[in-house]
Amino acid sequence: MERAYEHLLRERLRRFPCVAVVGPRQCGKTTLLKQLSMEWEVFDLERAADLDAVRRDPDLFFRLHPRRIALDEAQVLPSLFPALRVAIDADRSVKGRFVITGSSSPHLLRSVSESLAGRVAIIELAPFSCSEAFGRPESPFFSLLARRAKAKEWVRDLRPRATLREIHDYWWRGGFPEPWLAKGRDLHRDWMDQYIQTYIQRDVLRLFPGLNQDRFRLFTQLLAGLSGTVINFSDAARALGVSPPTIRDYFEIAHGSFLWRTLPPYEKKALKRVVRHPRGHLRDSGVLHHLMRLPDQKALLSHPQMGFSWEGMVTEEIIRGLNARGISHDAYFYRTGAGGEVDLVLEGAFGLLPIEIKHGQTVTAYELRSLSEFVRERRCPLGLVINNDERPRLYAENLLGVPFSCL
C-alpha cells in the first residue's frame, strides 16, 4: 500500500544529510525503507550480524559506509549517534546520506537532539490513515488548511472519499497494517495480543529495565478506560496503587513510545478559567477497542466510551495527515471551568484552528456554542466541525462542517 510519507521522505533527503523516521512498532518503517532506491544499503540493528557490524567500531563503520546507509531500529545502539555526527560533519554539504529509524522515541529523540541537532530531519510515521487503508488519493483537506483557504473554498473543493461503512470498519480495526491483512476475527485478536505483549516486553522493558512489568501491564489496561478523558494524575495513581510521580512517568513512557497521545490544555489568551489538566487518548483505535474487549462494531456503537473513541480516532487522522505532509503544528485541547470545550486546537504556520468532533450527522446550535465562542474570542479565521454529514456545509460565516469522509 502506498504511503503518503514516501514523498516527504524523498523531500527531506534532498534537504538534510540525515533523516530520522520514528513511530510505533509495526507501523511500516521497515517497509518505507524498502521504497528507497537500490543504491541504499539497509542494516537492521535487531539482527545480530548487522548490529555487530556497527557496534564493533561505529566510526570505522561510517568511514566504510559514507552515504546511502539506512539503520533500522537505531535506538538499540546509542553509541552510534556520536559517530554518526562525526560522519555527517566530515562532509556536511552532502545531503541524503543516512536514514535512521526507531520504534521507541524517548531515548532515540534524546540521542538525536543531543548529537544530531541541526543535522537531521524527523518524520513521525504512524499506522495507516483511513485513505491509505482503502487506497484513496490524497485529500485536498490538508492543502486547504496549509494555505489558509476561505470557508467557501473548503465547501467547493472537498468531496466524500469513503463510504460510511468503510469509515466504521477503519475506526473499528485501527490503522496497523497487519490486522488489515489478517483474515478472520481470531487472527486479528491474536495479533493485538502479541502486539501489546511485544510493546511491553521488547520496547518498554528494554528501555526501562527497572520498570515493574506487571504494574505497567495493568497501566496499559487502565489507559483504555482513560482514553479521551481529562487526566487527573492523583486519581490514576490511586487506581493503580502507585505514587503520583510514578504514574506521571508511566504516562510519559506511553506517550514517548507512541502508545498514547497527551494533549496539553490550550491556555493562551484565555478570557475564562480553563482546565489545566491534560487530556489524552490511545493513538490507535484498534488497540483501544482490543483493550476494551469489544467483540464487534455493534458493541462499540452502544458502549459509553463510543464518543471518546471516535474523537481520538478523528484527532489521530488529522495529526497523521499533517505529519505525513510535513506541516509543522502543535496540538491541544480546550476546556473551561464552566464546561465549555473544543476537542482539538491546532496551531501552526496556518494559524489557529479549533476543531469540534461529532459522530452524528447533524449539529445543533447549542453544540456549536463553545466552538463559536473560541473563534470569536481569539479571532480565528475558521472553526471546523468534523462529523458524519453527507457533504461539507457552512453553519455560519466562519464555522464549517466537514464530513470525516472528506479527510
N, C-alpha and C positions, 0 to 999 in steps of 0.2 A: 504494500500500500504506500502510495506516495505521501511524504510528509511535507507540511508547509515549512519545516525548518531547513530543508535542503537548500533552498535559495539563500536563507540567512547565513548558513554555514559557509557557503561559497563566497558570499559578500564579505563576511568577517575575515576570511582568509586572504582576501585581496587587500585588506587594510591593516591587519595585525600579524606579527610574526608567530603568535600562538593563540589558539582558541581553546577554551575550556568548556566542555559540554557536561553539565551536571543535571541530575534528575533521579527519580526513584529507580530502584532495580526493576528490570523487565519492562521499561517504558520504550525501548527501541534505540538506545545509544549505540550499541554494537552494530545494529542494522544500519544506522545512519552512517557509521564509519565505512560501511561497505559501498556507500554511494560515492566515496572519494575515488579518484582515478586510479588506474592500475599502478601508477608510479609510487603510490603511498604504500608503506610497509606498516602493518599493524602488530603491536606487541600487547598481548593480553596478560596483564600482571597478576591475574588469578591462575595463570598456567605456570607451573613450576619452572619450566625451561626458560620462558620469556622473563619471568621475574629474576632468575639467576643471571641472565644476560645483562640486565640493567643494574641489579644490585651489587654485583662484584666490583664495578668501578664506574659509577654514573658519569663522571667527567670523560673518561675514555669512551664510554658508550656514545655520548653525544658528539665526540670528535669523529668517531667512525660512522655515525648516522647524523649528519649535519642538517638534513632537511627532509621534508615529506615523511615524517615519522608520527604515527598515532599511538598513544599509550592508553590502553583501555583499563579502567578501574585503577587510576593512578593514586587514589587515596591509600592504597595498601603499602606504598613505599614513600614516606615523607622525605627521605633523603634525596630523592631525585630532583626536588624543586630548586635547591641552591645550584645544582649542576645545570639544570635547565636555564636558569637565569644567566649563568656564565656563558652558556652556548648561544643564547639569544644575543647577549651583548657583544659577543665576538663578531657578529655580522648583523647589527641592529637594523640596517636599512632593508634587509631582505624580508619580504612578507610571506605568509602562508607556509611556514616551515614545520610547525608542530600542532598537533591536536591532542589534548588530554581529556579523558572522561572520568567521571566519578559518580558513584551511587549514593554516597553519604556526604552531604555538603559541609558539616561543621568543620572537620579537620581539613578537608580539601580547600574550602574557601579561605580558611585561615592561612594555609600554606601559600595559596595564590596571592592573597593580599600582602603577606609578609615578604615573599620572594619575587613575585612577578608583577607587582603594581606598575601600571603603565605599559606593560609588555603583552598583556593578554586581554582578549575579549571573552566575556562569559555568556553562554547561551544556556538558559534553563529549559531543558527538554521535559515534556510532560507526556502522559499517555495520549491516546487518540482523542482528538476533538470529535464532535458529532459529525462534522462534514468530512473529516478524514476517515472515520469508521465506515461511512457509506460512499466514499469516493467521489464526493461532490466538489465542484470547482470552488475557488476562493470567493468568499462573500465580500461584497463592497462595504460591509458594515465597518470594518477597521480602517479602510482608506477614508471613508466619510468622517470617522472620528478623528483621524490624524490631521485632516485638512480643515477641521472645524466647519463642516458643511452646515448649511441652514436646514431647519426642520423640513422645509418643503422638498429639499434635495433628498433627504432620507426617505420620505414618503414616495418620491418619484423613482428612486433607484433600487430600493430594497424589494425583494420578492421572496416568497417562501421557497425553501430548498430541500425540505424534508417533510414527510407526512407526520401526522400526529402519532401514528403507530410506531414509526421509526424513532421519533423523539423519545417516546416512553420506553422503547426497547433499549436505546442507548442509555437513558437515565438508569434503568434497572441494572444493566450489565456493567456500566462504567466504561473506562477507556483503555484498560490494559489490553495489549494485543492478543496475548494467549487465550483469554476467555472468549474472544471473538472467533478464534479458530477451534476451540473445544466444542465437540459435538455432544450435546446432552447435558442435562442439569447436574448429574452426578460429577462429570468431569469438571464442570465449572466450579462446583463446590470444593472438590478436591484441590484444584489449582489455588483457590483462595486460601484454603487451609495451609497449604505448603508455602504460599507467599508470606502470610503472617508469621509462620514459624521461621522462615528464612530471614525475614526482616529482623526479627528479634535476635536470632542466634548468630547470624553471619554479620549483619551490618551493625546493629546497636551494641551487642556484647563485644565485638571485635574492637570497636572504637572506645567503648567504656567498659573495660573488663571487670571493674569493681561493682558494676550495677547488679542489683538484685533481680535476677531473671524472672522469678515467679511474680514479684511485685510489679515489674514493668509489664508483664503479660496481662495482669489484672488492669493495669492502667490503660492498655490498648482497648480492653473491653469497656472501660469507663468512658473513653473518648466517644464511643458510639452514642451513648446517652447524652453527652455534652455537645455533640456536633450541631452547630447552628445557634448555640446559645451564648449569652454573655458569661464569661468565665469568672467565677469567684474562687480564687486560689485557696482560700481558707476552707470553704465548703468542700472543694475537691480533695484537699489534703485529709480532712476528717473522714470522707467517704472511703479513702484508700488506706487510712491508718498510717500516714506518714506526715512529716513536718512540712509547713508551707515552703521553706527553701527547697526541699526535695521535690515537691510537686511542680514548682517553677522549673527546676532542672529537667524534669520529665517532659514538660511542655516544650521547652527549648530543644530537647533532643528530638521530639516528634516533629516539630516544625523544621528543624535543620536537616532532618533526614527525609523530608518530603512526604511524610505520612499525614501531617496535619498542617493547616494554614491558620496562623494567628493574624487577625485583622485588628490593628490598633484603633482606638477611637479617634475620630476627626474632631480636633479641638480648636482649630484655627478660626479666628474671627467669630468666636462663639458669642451670641447675644443672649443665650439661655444657659442654664446649668446643664452640663452634659455628663452622661455616664462615662467614667474614666476607666472602667474595666475593659479589657479587650474582648473581642468576640472571635470564635474560631469554628472550623469545620474540618472533617476528614476530607482530604483533597479528591479522592476518587469515590464516586457514588457506589460503584460496585463493591468496594471494600467496606463501605459503611453498611450497605444492605446485608452483606455477609456477616459482619459483626453483630448486626441487629437480629440475625437468624430469621430473616423474612424469606418465606419459601417461594413467593412469586409476586408479580406486579399487583395482583388483587390485594394481597396483604399489605403491600406498600401504600396503595392508594387509600386504604382505610386506617392506616397507622397514625397515631397522634403526632409523630415527628415527620409526617409526609412533607409539610410545608418547609421545615428546616432542611430536609434532604434536597428538595427542589432548589431552594435558594443557594445551597452550597454548590450544586451541580452547575447552575447557571453562572455563578460567580467564577468558578474554575474555567468554564468555557470561554468567558470573556478574557480572563487573565491569560489563559493558554494562547488565545488568538493574538493578544498584544505581544506576548513573549516570542511567539513564532515569527512575528514580523519585525522584531527589534524595536518596538515602540516603548520607550522608557516611560515608566509610570510608578506611582505609589498607590496602594490600595488601602482603604479604611472602611469603617462603618460608622454610623452616626446615630446616637440616641440621646434624647433629652431626659432630664429628671421627671418631666411630665408625661413621658411615654411616647413622644414623637420620635419617629425612626426612619432612617434611609438605609436600605440594606447594603449598598455598596457605594463608596465615594472614590472616584478615580481622579488623580491629579498628575499632570504631566505637561509636556510641551503643548498639548492640545487644550490646556486649560483645566478647569474644574468641572467634573461631570458627575452629578448624583444619579443613582440608578435604583429604582424600586423593582422588586422581583415578585411576580404573582404567578401562581399556577393556573388560575382561571382565565377565562376568555374576556370577560367584561370587568371593568374597573369603575368603581363609584367615585363620586366627587369627594366623599369622606375619606376614601383610601388614598386620594391624591393630596390630601391636606398637608402632610409632613413634607412631601417632596416639593410641593408648591412653595411652602414657607422657606425651605432651604434655598431654592432657586432665587426667590425674591430677596432674601436677606443677604445673599452673597453675590447677587447679580450674575448668576450663571447664565450663559447664552442658551443652555438647553438642559432639560431634565428628561430622563428616559424611564419608561416602564417596560420591562421585559415580561411578556405573558404568552398565552397560547391563543391569541386572536388570529383571525384568518388573514389579516393584512395590516400593514402599518397605518396608523391614524393619528391625527392631531387631537389632543384633548384641550389644548389651549395654544396660544401663540408660541410658547417655548416649552411645552410639555408634549412629549411624543410617545406613543405606544408602539413597540416593536415586537412582533412575534418572535419567539425563540427560533422558529423555523427559518428566520431570515439571517441568523448568525452563521 
